[in-house]
Amino acid sequence: MAVTLEAGERAPDFALRDQDGALHRLADYAGRTVVLYFYPRDATPGCTKQACSLRDEHDAILAVGAVVLGVSTDDAASHQRFRAAHALPFPLLVDEGAKVATRYGAWGEKTLYGRTSVGMTRATFVIGPDGRLQRVWKRARAEGHGAAVLAALRERAAQMAGAPRCSDHEPVRGD
């Protein structure tokens, strides 16, 4: 299944455990921006580049008010090793059976080196504080992905800073 979700749509709910067994639900992050990124497999070259890119931008991503959550079908022990090996500061969620990835459209047919298979695709979703998708990367590039995510978050923050606030307008009179 290809990613069919678009910016503006409500993000599918999820409840997944991380590498240490802690439960993460989308509802737990209400009022915050979430960078939910799906990746094929721990400790592979592309996934390592992507994770390290997000790690390298992590402080700046936090500074603009977002949290990062990685998702793959690898088990908790694999996630623990991957986090430790690369000093990843964000949780890695275990999507056993690819149930959440399927709801997000990040699980499906893919082609690598001319071979077609079914598995996790590299997709990223920025979920706004209201639970709606703000940005969708249907086929994220591993290298430099952290910088791309940070640029999108900063762009969104700048747009929001320029948006009129209710307090900027005269009160509406109901006479």
Secondary structure as GFF3:
##gff-version 3
##sequence-region A 1 175
A	DSSP	beta_strand	15	18	.	.	.	ID=ss1
A	DSSP	beta_strand	23	25	.	.	.	ID=ss2
A	DSSP	three_ten_helix	26	29	.	.	.	ID=ss3
A	DSSP	beta_strand	33	38	.	.	.	ID=ss4
A	DSSP	alpha_helix	45	56	.	.	.	ID=ss5
A	DSSP	alpha_helix	58	63	.	.	.	ID=ss6
A	DSSP	beta_strand	66	72	.	.	.	ID=ss7
A	DSSP	alpha_helix	76	86	.	.	.	ID=ss8
A	DSSP	beta_strand	92	94	.	.	.	ID=ss9
A	DSSP	three_ten_helix	96	98	.	.	.	ID=ss10
A	DSSP	alpha_helix	99	104	.	.	.	ID=ss11
A	DSSP	beta_strand	107	112	.	.	.	ID=ss12
A	DSSP	beta_strand	115	120	.	.	.	ID=ss13
A	DSSP	beta_strand	123	127	.	.	.	ID=ss14
A	DSSP	beta_strand	133	137	.	.	.	ID=ss15
A	DSSP	alpha_helix	145	162	.	.	.	ID=ss16
A	DSSP	three_ten_helix	166	168	.	.	.	ID=ss17
###
